[in-house]
């Protein structure tokens, strides 16, 4: 997708460099002073509702918000991904589970937030 160039860090104001961080696949804006990464993605959350052996797969959150609470494996959609592709990727990243999207469960469209 078309990613706008971020010139300065949104947290400390330091200059940003554009490269692929360790363990990632996409170019990101990385602050040269504080090291924080600015993620540009549509504000669309995708995930999977997984039933296996009559049980539902949940993940315990290890970051805020809602640190320590249980949730479905989910996260932000990346630019250029379909909802199904993002749900599959997020489920792998969050729970280490390989899944196949059988049918959409729910969809909410909120176009004013950049999607």
Secondary structure, 3 states (H helix, E strand, C coil): CCCCCCCECCCCCCEEEEEECCCCCCEEEEECCCCCEECCCCCCEEECCCEECCEECCEECCCCCCCCCEECCEEECCCCCCHHHHHHHHHHHHHCCCCCCCCCCCCCCCHHHCC
